[in-house]
Amino acid sequence: LAMQILLAILIAAAASKVQSAGF
């Protein structure tokens, strides 16, 4: 379960980076 939480955090971080980049 912890691995899924960490994976979700990484995905959210990547999504925020994409949004901040304007894509």
Biopython code that builds the backbone (N, CA, C, O; Angstrom):
import numpy as np
from Bio.PDB.StructureBuilder import StructureBuilder

atoms = [
    (1, "LEU", "N", (0.852, -1.204, 0.000)),
    (1, "LEU", "CA", (0.000, 0.000, 0.000)),
    (1, "LEU", "C", (0.883, 1.247, 0.000)),
    (1, "LEU", "O", (0.574, 2.230, -0.672)),
    (2, "ALA", "N", (1.972, 1.205, 0.748)),
    (2, "ALA", "CA", (2.848, 2.386, 0.814)),
    (2, "ALA", "C", (3.432, 2.683, -0.562)),
    (2, "ALA", "O", (3.588, 3.843, -0.943)),
    (3, "MET", "N", (3.754, 1.622, -1.304)),
    (3, "MET", "CA", (4.327, 1.832, -2.636)),
    (3, "MET", "C", (3.324, 2.543, -3.541)),
    (3, "MET", "O", (3.702, 3.399, -4.340)),
    (4, "GLN", "N", (2.050, 2.189, -3.414)),
    (4, "GLN", "CA", (1.035, 2.832, -4.241)),
    (4, "GLN", "C", (0.914, 4.306, -3.891)),
    (4, "GLN", "O", (0.698, 5.145, -4.765)),
    (5, "ILE", "N", (1.056, 4.623, -2.587)),
    (5, "ILE", "CA", (0.968, 6.018, -2.145)),
    (5, "ILE", "C", (2.144, 6.810, -2.713)),
    (5, "ILE", "O", (1.969, 7.920, -3.216)),
    (6, "LEU", "N", (3.341, 6.231, -2.628)),
    (6, "LEU", "CA", (4.521, 6.918, -3.158)),
    (6, "LEU", "C", (4.380, 7.111, -4.663)),
    (6, "LEU", "O", (4.728, 8.167, -5.190)),
    (7, "LEU", "N", (3.871, 6.095, -5.355)),
    (7, "LEU", "CA", (3.687, 6.193, -6.803)),
    (7, "LEU", "C", (2.687, 7.297, -7.130)),
    (7, "LEU", "O", (2.887, 8.052, -8.082)),
    (8, "ALA", "N", (1.615, 7.396, -6.351)),
    (8, "ALA", "CA", (0.607, 8.431, -6.588)),
    (8, "ALA", "C", (1.221, 9.813, -6.381)),
    (8, "ALA", "O", (0.900, 10.750, -7.112)),
    (9, "ILE", "N", (2.106, 9.942, -5.383)),
    (9, "ILE", "CA", (2.749, 11.238, -5.124)),
    (9, "ILE", "C", (3.646, 11.605, -6.300)),
    (9, "ILE", "O", (3.673, 12.760, -6.727)),
    (10, "LEU", "N", (4.382, 10.621, -6.826)),
    (10, "LEU", "CA", (5.264, 10.886, -7.969)),
    (10, "LEU", "C", (4.446, 11.304, -9.185)),
    (10, "LEU", "O", (4.835, 12.215, -9.916)),
    (11, "ILE", "N", (3.330, 10.647, -9.399)),
    (11, "ILE", "CA", (2.469, 10.983, -10.540)),
    (11, "ILE", "C", (1.916, 12.399, -10.376)),
    (11, "ILE", "O", (1.870, 13.165, -11.339)),
    (12, "ALA", "N", (1.497, 12.745, -9.157)),
    (12, "ALA", "CA", (0.965, 14.080, -8.909)),
    (12, "ALA", "C", (2.050, 15.129, -9.126)),
    (12, "ALA", "O", (1.786, 16.198, -9.675)),
    (13, "ALA", "N", (3.276, 14.820, -8.692)),
    (13, "ALA", "CA", (4.384, 15.767, -8.874)),
    (13, "ALA", "C", (4.668, 15.952, -10.361)),
    (13, "ALA", "O", (4.893, 17.074, -10.816)),
    (14, "ALA", "N", (4.659, 14.863, -11.115)),
    (14, "ALA", "CA", (4.909, 14.954, -12.555)),
    (14, "ALA", "C", (3.805, 15.764, -13.232)),
    (14, "ALA", "O", (4.084, 16.567, -14.122)),
    (15, "ALA", "N", (2.566, 15.560, -12.822)),
    (15, "ALA", "CA", (1.439, 16.286, -13.409)),
    (15, "ALA", "C", (1.561, 17.776, -13.114)),
    (15, "ALA", "O", (1.283, 18.603, -13.983)),
    (16, "SER", "N", (1.973, 18.125, -11.902)),
    (16, "SER", "CA", (2.116, 19.540, -11.542)),
    (16, "SER", "C", (3.240, 20.168, -12.357)),
    (16, "SER", "O", (3.145, 21.330, -12.753)),
    (17, "LYS", "N", (4.305, 19.407, -12.610)),
    (17, "LYS", "CA", (5.413, 19.931, -13.425)),
    (17, "LYS", "C", (4.929, 20.183, -14.848)),
    (17, "LYS", "O", (5.280, 21.191, -15.462)),
    (18, "VAL", "N", (4.126, 19.266, -15.364)),
    (18, "VAL", "CA", (3.608, 19.422, -16.727)),
    (18, "VAL", "C", (2.707, 20.646, -16.803)),
    (18, "VAL", "O", (2.789, 21.415, -17.761)),
    (19, "GLN", "N", (1.846, 20.837, -15.805)),
    (19, "GLN", "CA", (0.937, 21.974, -15.805)),
    (19, "GLN", "C", (1.710, 23.279, -15.694)),
    (19, "GLN", "O", (1.358, 24.265, -16.342)),
    (20, "SER", "N", (2.770, 23.296, -14.872)),
    (20, "SER", "CA", (3.554, 24.511, -14.695)),
    (20, "SER", "C", (4.332, 24.831, -15.969)),
    (20, "SER", "O", (4.664, 25.988, -16.230)),
    (21, "ALA", "N", (4.623, 23.781, -16.770)),
    (21, "ALA", "CA", (5.356, 23.982, -18.010)),
    (21, "ALA", "C", (4.431, 24.524, -19.106)),
    (21, "ALA", "O", (4.902, 25.028, -20.126)),
    (22, "GLY", "N", (3.123, 24.420, -18.894)),
    (22, "GLY", "CA", (2.167, 24.962, -19.853)),
    (22, "GLY", "C", (1.669, 23.907, -20.825)),
    (22, "GLY", "O", (0.954, 24.236, -21.772)),
    (23, "PHE", "N", (2.027, 22.653, -20.614)),
    (23, "PHE", "CA", (1.552, 21.600, -21.490)),
    (23, "PHE", "C", (0.263, 20.987, -20.924)),
    (23, "PHE", "O", (-0.301, 20.073, -21.525)),
]
sb = StructureBuilder()
sb.init_structure("model")
sb.init_model(0)
sb.init_chain("A")
sb.init_seg("    ")
for serial, (resi, resn, name, xyz) in enumerate(atoms, 1):
    if name == "N":
        sb.init_residue(resn, " ", resi, " ")
    sb.init_atom(name, np.array(xyz, "f"), 0.0, 1.0, " ", f" {name:<3s}", serial, name[0])
structure = sb.get_structure()
